[in-house]
Amino acid sequence: MWNAYRKKYGSLNIGRRIEQSVGNLYSLYFNGKVDEDKRVDARIFMPHEEVPETTFEEERMKAIKKKSG
């Protein structure tokens, strides 16, 4: 039962939950103050979360979308 809960919602560590909440709130505040092209992911403000690396193709597609849109 707990294993299914952890797979769906993540860790039960209170410190990690607080870190995620603060990171989400700060990114919401930050993204509301900057232009759309300068918005950041909430994981930037969470020092213990790993940001998945993007491949060259994903970065190239982002650049193409940015130029065309």
C-alpha beads as a LAMMPS data file, in Angstrom:
LAMMPS data file: protein, C-alpha beads

69 atoms
68 bonds

1 atom types
1 bond types

-500.0 500.0 xlo xhi
-500.0 500.0 ylo yhi
-500.0 500.0 zlo zhi

Masses

1 110.0

Atoms # bond

1 1 1 0.000 0.000 0.000
2 1 1 2.691 2.530 0.964
3 1 1 4.814 1.556 -2.004
4 1 1 1.997 2.457 -4.410
5 1 1 1.484 5.778 -2.594
6 1 1 5.201 6.611 -2.808
7 1 1 5.312 5.781 -6.517
8 1 1 2.362 8.079 -7.169
9 1 1 3.183 11.011 -4.859
10 1 1 6.909 10.737 -4.169
11 1 1 8.906 10.715 -0.972
12 1 1 7.343 11.013 2.472
13 1 1 10.261 13.117 3.750
14 1 1 8.839 16.305 5.310
15 1 1 11.953 18.352 4.503
16 1 1 11.763 17.411 0.834
17 1 1 8.058 18.260 0.723
18 1 1 8.753 21.695 2.226
19 1 1 11.602 22.265 -0.240
20 1 1 9.326 21.375 -3.159
21 1 1 6.553 23.654 -1.890
22 1 1 8.881 26.618 -1.398
23 1 1 10.481 26.029 -4.819
24 1 1 7.055 25.921 -6.473
25 1 1 5.906 29.097 -4.718
26 1 1 9.111 30.978 -5.546
27 1 1 8.985 29.932 -9.202
28 1 1 5.347 31.004 -9.387
29 1 1 6.301 34.419 -7.988
30 1 1 9.405 34.714 -10.194
31 1 1 7.635 33.637 -13.394
32 1 1 4.895 36.184 -12.742
33 1 1 7.465 38.994 -12.720
34 1 1 9.472 38.166 -15.871
35 1 1 8.749 37.884 -19.581
36 1 1 7.532 34.567 -20.956
37 1 1 10.853 33.741 -22.627
38 1 1 12.760 34.127 -19.315
39 1 1 10.607 31.801 -17.202
40 1 1 12.320 29.062 -15.199
41 1 1 11.476 25.586 -13.944
42 1 1 10.653 25.218 -10.234
43 1 1 13.449 22.674 -9.805
44 1 1 15.976 25.495 -10.248
45 1 1 15.033 26.691 -6.741
46 1 1 15.245 23.188 -5.203
47 1 1 18.903 22.370 -4.464
48 1 1 18.275 18.664 -3.777
49 1 1 16.182 17.937 -6.893
50 1 1 17.818 16.715 -10.068
51 1 1 16.940 18.517 -13.287
52 1 1 16.856 15.980 -16.135
53 1 1 19.384 16.665 -18.847
54 1 1 18.016 17.460 -22.287
55 1 1 19.431 16.035 -25.477
56 1 1 20.824 18.088 -28.318
57 1 1 17.688 17.426 -30.373
58 1 1 15.401 18.697 -27.591
59 1 1 17.464 21.866 -27.197
60 1 1 17.429 22.423 -30.970
61 1 1 13.636 22.019 -31.096
62 1 1 13.270 24.571 -28.291
63 1 1 15.441 27.020 -30.233
64 1 1 13.428 26.495 -33.415
65 1 1 10.130 27.020 -31.582
66 1 1 11.528 30.155 -29.931
67 1 1 12.572 31.627 -33.293
68 1 1 9.293 30.810 -35.054
69 1 1 6.915 31.751 -32.242

Bonds

1 1 1 2
2 1 2 3
3 1 3 4
4 1 4 5
5 1 5 6
6 1 6 7
7 1 7 8
8 1 8 9
9 1 9 10
10 1 10 11
11 1 11 12
12 1 12 13
13 1 13 14
14 1 14 15
15 1 15 16
16 1 16 17
17 1 17 18
18 1 18 19
19 1 19 20
20 1 20 21
21 1 21 22
22 1 22 23
23 1 23 24
24 1 24 25
25 1 25 26
26 1 26 27
27 1 27 28
28 1 28 29
29 1 29 30
30 1 30 31
31 1 31 32
32 1 32 33
33 1 33 34
34 1 34 35
35 1 35 36
36 1 36 37
37 1 37 38
38 1 38 39
39 1 39 40
40 1 40 41
41 1 41 42
42 1 42 43
43 1 43 44
44 1 44 45
45 1 45 46
46 1 46 47
47 1 47 48
48 1 48 49
49 1 49 50
50 1 50 51
51 1 51 52
52 1 52 53
53 1 53 54
54 1 54 55
55 1 55 56
56 1 56 57
57 1 57 58
58 1 58 59
59 1 59 60
60 1 60 61
61 1 61 62
62 1 62 63
63 1 63 64
64 1 64 65
65 1 65 66
66 1 66 67
67 1 67 68
68 1 68 69
